[in-house]
Amino acid sequence: MKFTSDSVEETIRLGEKLGSRLTGGEFIALSGDLGGGKTHFAKGLAIGLGIKQEITSPTFVLERIYESSNGLFFHHFDFYRLASFDQEIQSEIIDLLGDSKNIVAIEWATNVPSSIPGEYLQVNFEYIDDERREITFNTKGLGYDQLIEGLK
């Protein structure tokens, strides 16, 4: 499924629409060029989850955790600075996905492919021009097909 976003605000709104559909246990891999909209989309996910805190990039700390108004925990990772397998991070993600109160979104997840579970949602961001982006959703697993139904 593909979308064209004409602005940062549209990217955030698309994330918000998806975020409002999350129920816990989801894994979302965000990929694309630097400055492509991954963090803005994550901000939208958080808004859709009812998180009131400001969402900032976890580039330097690797992970930021936010609690939603309905008791879900949004784990926002950024693996931009990682270039190889990390057993500790992989173990943490497996533990997080074992609890249905957690939602995991990872920017640059493909930098550590072992962190990606068998079923997940891949969201890719490609530049069209300075403002516009093509945002592509690829699902791995039936639950994710159902998750993105009705986003258009």
N, C-alpha and C positions, 0 to 999 in steps of 0.2 A: 504494500500500500504506500502510495507516494502523496506528499503534500508539498505545496510551494508556500513558503512563508515570505511575505513582503517586508517584514519588519521584526525587530526584537520583540515587540509587543505580541505579534502573531505567534512567534515561537513560544513565548511564555504561555499564551492562551491554549495552544495545542498541548503543551505539557500539563497545564491545569486540567484540561478536559480528560486526559489520560489519568492524571493523578486522582481525580474524583472517582475513577472506576477501580482503583487499587483496593484490595481487601486484605493484603498481607501475604507474605511468602513469595512475592514476585522478585525477579532479577531482571534488571534492565541494563544492557550494555550500550553505552553511548560512544559513538566513534565519529571521526571526521577530522578535518583540518583544524589547526589552532585558530581560535576565534570563530569557529563555525556555528556556535550556538548551543553547545552542550550544557554549559552552566546555566544559561537562560532557560533552557528546557527543564533542567533540574529544579530551578526556581518555580516554574509552573507546576511541576509534579508536587512540590511542597505546598503550594497554594491550594491545589486540588485536594490535598490531604487535610487541609484545615490548619496547617502550620503557620503561625503568626510571626515567628522569628525571621530575621533577615537571613537569606541563604547566600553564603559566600563560597567561593571555590576552595576546595580542600587541597589544592596543588601542593602546598608546602607541609601540610600536616597529614596527608593521605586520606583522612576520614573525618567527617563531621556527622554528628548524630542529632536528630531532631525528633521530638515527640509530637505526634498529631493530637488533635482534640479528642479522637476516639481511641486513644491508647496504642496506636501503631507507632513503630519506630522507623524513621527514614534514615538509612545509612547511605550517605553520599560520599563516595570515594573518588579519587582522581589518581590514576596510575601514570600520568604523564612523565614523571621522573623515574619510574621503574622501567627497567629494560630486561628483566629476567625473572625466573621463577622465584617465589618466596614462600617457603613452606608455612611460615607463621601466618601470612595473609591468607593463603589458601585454606588453612585450618579455621581461621576466623570466619571466612565466608561460608564454609560448610556449616559451622555452628549457627551462624545467623540464619541461614536458610532452613535450618532444622526447627526454627521457632516461627510459627505463622504470624507473629506480631511484627515481624521484621520485613522491610522492603529494602532491597539493595539496588542502588543505581551507581554504576561505575563509569566515569569518564576514562577513555583510553583503556578499556578492559582488554583490548587485543594486545596491549603491551605485555600482559601476563595471561596468556590464553588458558593456562591451567586454572585460573580463577573463575572461568565461565562454566556453569553447570550444563547438563545435557538439555534442559528446557529453559528457555529464556526469550526475552524480547530484545532484538537488536535495533537500535535507532541510529541511522547514519545521517550526517549533516554534510551537504556539499554546497560550495559556493556557486551561485549563479552570477551574482555581482556583489558590490559592496554591501547592499542591504538585503538582497533576496537569497534564500537558501532552499534547496530541495531536501526535504526530510523524508527518508525512506524507512518504513517499518518492515522488518523481517522477523517472522515468528519461528520458534523452535519448540513445538509442543501445542497440543490442542487447546489448552487453557489460555495460551497467549493469542491464538486465533480469535477466541471468544472475547478476550479482553479488548482487542482493537476494533471489533465489530461496532459499527455505529459511530466511529470517530469522524467520519466525513460529514 
